[in-house]
């Protein structure tokens, strides 16, 4: 399920004993702050325990779900690309500060729990209380005060992280790359080595070696096997015919699809990368 948002900014504050949404993706960015309660937050199938004072970041196309172990009070701040359109990069002597959108696309921020200390948690709680109080009387979408409070959240997270987010390990990078593949499996042009290497700021001639060293198989083979798993799912479900499947995955025609399936027919016993909820 892919949830859509057309407003530039929405603030959703709620208390529930059971999370009201199934696993889902959406077209917007989302920041989730835990006021009270405990449970597990799942971002891209990565489980992170939560309790009061925790905060989580989700970007468009991330797969998200929450499991409540105790009644939980959450504030969800949801925004689109256009909300921060006027935000300018702030330079200092050491680096260029990321835009909030850049931070939310960085696996170092969203796929590892942000371990704030007690002082930082107090600051964050005050910011969230200010946003909720302001949202009761103001048009939050156009409120300068709310805008700068949200910026302050990202500033707090960035100050806490220091250079940690810049030190992306190869394990982090291969996770980002495989998520990119899963999200763009229906767009062959975006999966060209030139495109994906440029997207992750890796040298094109180095990318193949980097991928095989970390994934255990070649980049081309990984894409083929992941695609094969999705196609086999569709065939088993019987909700699409071969012509529709061929069109969905960018094959020229049904014959091209059948040739692809025949090629891998002898290797069906090999492990296929997990397709999760992308199918």
Secondary structure, DSSP 8 states (H G I E B T S, - for coil): -EE---SSEEEEEEEESS-SS-SBEESSEEEEEEEE--EEEEETTEEEEE-TT-EEEE-TT--EEEEESS-EEEEEEEE-GGGGTT----B-SS-B---HHHHHH-HHHHSS-----HHHHHHHHHHHHHHHHHHTTS-GGG-HHHHHHHHHHHHHHHHHHTTGGG---HHHHHHHHHHHHHHTTT-GGGGSHHHHHHHTT--HHHHHHHHHHHHSS-HHHHHHHHHHHHHHHHHHHTSS-HHHHHHHTT-SSHHHHHHHHHHHGGGTTS-----TT--
